[in-house]
Amino acid sequence: MAQLADRLEEALRRRGYSTRKAARAITDAGVQTTHVYIHQLSKGQRTNPTLEQLTALAVLLQVPLGWLVGDDIPSPFSSDDSVPAFPDIEEKPIRVVGQLGVGQRAVLGGRLRLLREARGLSPAEAGDMVDVDERVVTSVENGVAETETPLDDVEALLTLYGVTARFQREAVLSIARGEREPGWWDTPAIPLWVSATFGLEQRAELIRTYQLQFVPPLLQTAEYAAAAVRVSQNPPPDRAMVAGAVETTMLRQDALAREGGPKLWAVVDETALMRCIAGPQMQTEQLNHLIRMSKEPHITLQVTRLTSSYLPRSSPFTMFRFPDADPVVSAHQFNNDFMLDGTDVDGYHEAFARLTVAACMPEETVDVLTEIRNRFSWPE
């Protein structure tokens, strides 16, 4: 593979191709790749090219495939080798981030810096691995107003940092393109996978959620929210982390209170309501809060009883419906939210529909919550 790297780098140089231009040519020819991948291949940082990719590179660079992969055959180059295999390939215009506002630059830079640091890379190392000048990396991270940053470079950095999920990438790129102002959920300290979910939550017109272990965050009291963080984290969180998580939960709930905010339809398993994570008094207060919230016109709350006739084989999930986009499902996992759209959401829609039939009717919810609250003899 060392010979492959050396020969690929030589071929790119001799044929006058940047890794970015080569990637675009190969992609246009029907072979999927990225300039980050080709750059890393030419530096010996990747060792797993497919035969299809190698063949496409050999055709593009007008070299024998055997020579490219290291066979002991004569070099294909002579002094007059300067014409690309595809001479009429037109370079696409460079897309630039442009002059973003102060808030946009700060959020974009902070997010990219934290992602880079999480990978243990210096700005120079990150730039080298994606064929980007170190100054581009640092200027974006520092929010330099005068710098027009190629959007392709931001995309390449996201790929390098492991941000490949579409909705997570879009949460960053929509700011980089200047399409929206950042919200509180874009704060770089909030993990990107969490931020992407919160962004969908803020845009939705209808939120449907199924929760097994805990009361839905949009219906939690502050005390219950703190307890939920404490019991679900390993190692146990410090006070600052708990306080930050509670503040975030309360901010999320502001969406329900605002005019024109989303409607919420929640189905909660009875075991979550019986699990006393916050102490008897706080649990009672949480149940009283649910009783109050279930009477709000924009909130529908149902409970799946212990004798429910249906339980889906799934983790907790939330479905978002938007006025101007296709529905999205967020499947809540241990340390990530998996976003699904298109036909992938159909199974979740069917599961939620069955849950609403198997659960108590909405008009019975207050009685069910009161029964659960009164089932226990809370000590003073």
N, C-alpha and C positions, 0 to 999 in steps of 0.2 A: 504493500500500500504506500510505502514511502516513495517508490518510483512513480506510482500513479499520481501522487501529489506533485512531485517535481515536474513530471511531464505535462500534467494538466496546466500547471502554472505557466510553463514555458509556452504551451500551445495557445493559451489565452493571450499571452503577451505578444507572441509572434503574429497572431491573426488579428490583433487589435481589438479584442473583446474585453470589456469589463465583466465582472461576474454578474452585474445587474443586467447588462445587455444580453449576455449569453443566456441567462435564465429566462428573459422575456422571449427570446427567439425559440428556445426549446419548448416553453409553455405554449407559444403560438403554434408550434408544430404538433401539439397534442400530447406532450409528455410533461407531467406535473413535476415541478421543482421550484426552488426559490434561490435567489442570489445568495442568501445566507448559507444555504446548503452547498452550493458550488464553491463559495469562498472557503468554507470549512473543509471541503474535500481537497481543495488545492493547497491547503495548509497542513494536511494530514490529520485534521481534527475529526474527520468522519471516515469510517472504514466499512460502510455498509451500502454502497451504491447498488442499484439494481442494474441488470443487464440492459434494460430499456433506457435508463438514464445514461449509462456509459456509451451505448450505441448512438444516442442522440448527440452527445458531446463529440464523439468521434466524427459524425457526419457534419456537424456544425463547424468544427475546427479543421476539417479536411485532413484527418490523420487516420492511419489504420487502427482499428480497435485493439489489435494485439500490441502495437507499440504503446498505446495509451496506458494499457494495464501492466506494462513492464516487460513484454517479450523482448528477447534479444534480437532485434531486427534494426536495420538502418534507420536513422532519423529521417522523417519525411520533409524536413525543412531545408530550404536552400535560400540563398541571399535575396531572391526576388519574391519570396512568399509574403504577400501582403494583402491579398484579396480574400475577404470572408467567403465562406461557402454560400451564405445567403446575402448577396451584395446589396439588395434593396431593402433590407430590414430598416425600418424607420424607428429611431429612438422615440419612445413616448414622452410627452412633456413631463418634466419633473413636477410632481405635486408637492406644494409647500404648505406647511402649517400656517405660515403668515404671521401677521402682527396680531396676536391674541391679547385679550385684556389681562390685567394684572392677576385677577383671580383665576382665569383659565391657565395662564402660564405657571402660576404657583402650584396648582393642583396637578397639572400634567408633569411638571418637573419633579414634584415631591413623589408622585406615584412611581415614575420611572427610576428615581434614585433608590427608593425602598425595594423595588423589584430587583434592581441590580445588586444591591447589598445582600439581599436574601440569597442570591446566587454566589456570593463570595467573590465578585469580580470588581476590579478597579475600572475606572472610566477608560483607561488605555486598553485593558484586556477586552472589555466589552466592544470598544470600537474596532479593535483588530479582528475580533471573531465575526463581525458582520460587515467588514469592509467599510467602516465609517470612521471618519477622522475623530480623534479623541475630543477635539474642541467642540464637535457637534454634540457629543454625549454630554459634556459638562455645560454647554450653553443652554441646552434644553432643560437639564436638571436645575440650573440656576435661574431659569426664567428670564434669560436675556432678551430684552424687548426688541433690540435691533436685529436679532437673528431670524432669518426665514429658514425654518428647518424643513428639509424634504420629508413629506409624510411617509414616503417609502422607508426612510431611516427609522422613523418611529415604529412602523410596522415590523421592521427587521429586529429592532431591539425587543419588542414585545415577544416575538417568536423566540429569540435567544433566551429570554427570561422565563420561558415556559408558558406564556399566556397564549394558548391556542384555542381555547373555548370561545365561540363566536360572540356570545353576549358579554363576556368579560372584556374581550378586545374592543367591542363596540362601545362599552362604557368609557374606555380611554379615548378611542379614536373620535368619538362624537365631540369630545372636548377639543382634541387636537385639530379637528377640522373647523372649529369655531361654530359648530351648529347649535350649541347650547351653553348656558352658563352652569358652572358647577353647583350642585346642591350640597347640603350637609353630609349626605351619604357618600359624596366623592372625597371626603377627607382621606388623605393617603393612609392615615393610621388605621382606618377600617379596611380589613382584608378585601382584596378586589372581588373575590367570589361572593362575599357578603354585600359589598357595595353594588354589584350588578343586580342582585336580587332586590335590594332596597330601591334601586332606581326604577325597576319594573313596578314595584309596589306603589311608588309615588305617581306613576303615569296611569295606572289602571283605573277603569271605571267600575269594574266588578272584581272582587277578590274572593275566591272560594278556597277554603283550606280544610284539611283533615289533620287532626293532631291526636297523637297516641299517648305521649308521655307527659306533656305539659299543657296548660291552658295556652291558647293561641297568644303570641306576643302582643298582638293588637288589642287584646282584652285583659292584659295583665295589670295588676296594681304594681306600684313601684317596689313594695316589699316582696311580693311574689317574684317579680322579675329578678331581684337581687338573689333570692333563694335559688331560683332556676339556674343562674350563672354559677353559683357556688357548688351545687350538687352535680353539675354536668361537666365540670372542668377537671382535668387531671394533668399536671398537679393542681392543687387548689389555687384559685386566683387570689391576688392581693387586693387590698381595698380599692386601689386606684382602678384596677381592671373592672371590678364589680361596679364601681360608681360610673365608669365610662359606659359599660354595657347597659346599665339602667337608664342613663341619660339618652342613649341611642334608642332604647325601646320607647321611651316617652316621646321622643321626636317622631318616631314612626307613627305613633298614635295620633299625632297632629293632623295627619292626612284625613283621618275619619271625621275629625271635627270641623275641617274647613268647608266652606260653601262650595258645592260642586265636587266634593271629595268622593272617593269610591264607596260603593256598597260592599258590605262584608257578609259572607255566608260561611259560617264555620260549623263544622261537625267535630265534636270532641268526644273522645272515648271516656266512659264513666270512670275507668281506673285512674285517669289523669286527675279527675276531680276528687277522687277519694285519697289520692296520695298526698300526705300531709308534709310537704317539703318545707313549709315556712312556719311551722308551729301551729297549734290549734287556733289561736286567736287570728293570726294572719290568714290562715286557710279559710276561716269563717268570713273574714273581710273580703277575700277574693271571691268566694261564692256569692256574697251579697253584691259585689261589683258586677258579677256576671248576670245576676238577676236584674239589676238596673239596666245594664247595657242591652240585654235581650229585649227590652221594651222599646228601644230606639227604633224608629221607622226604617233606618238604613242598615240595620243589623239583623240578620237571621241566625239564630243559634239553635243547634240540635245536639242531642246527646245520644251516642250509641250505648245502650245498656249492656250489662254483663250477659244478658240473655239474647243479645242481638243475633238475628238470623244471617248476618253477612259481615265479614271482616276481610278487607282486601289484603292480598299478599304484597304489601308495599310498605315502605317507610312513610313517615309524614310527608305530605306534599301540599303545594299551593298552586292554584291556577289563576292566571291573570288574563282578564279580557280588556281590550283597549278599543277606543272609538275609531282609531285609524290604523290598526295593525292586527296581524293574526294573533290568536291566543298563544300563550306561553305557559308551560308547566315548570315549576321548580320542585324537583325531588330532593328533599332535605336529607343529606347524608352526614356521616360522622364529622367530617371536616371539609365539606364542600357542598355546594348546591349544583345539581346537574340540571341544566336548562334544556328543555325539549320544546320543539314546535312542529308544525306540519302534522303529518299523520301520526307522529309519535305521541301526540296528546290525546288521541282518541280513546285509548285504554283508560286513561285517567278520568276522562269525562264520563265514561261508562261506570267506572268504579264510584265516582262521586254521586252519580245519579242513584246507584244502588244503595249507597250509604244513606242518602236522604230519605229513601223509602224504609230502610231497616231501622233508622234512628227514630226517636220520639218525634212526634209532630211539633212544629215550631210553637203552636199554641199550648203545648204541654210542657214546654221547657221550664217555665217558672216553677211549676209544680215539681218537676223532676229535680231541679236545683235545690228547691226548698227541702225536699225529701232527703237528698244527700246531705245537706247542711244539718238537718235535724237528726240524722241517723246516728250521729256521734254525740257523746256527752263530753263536751269540751271542758277540761278542768279550768278553774279560775287562775 
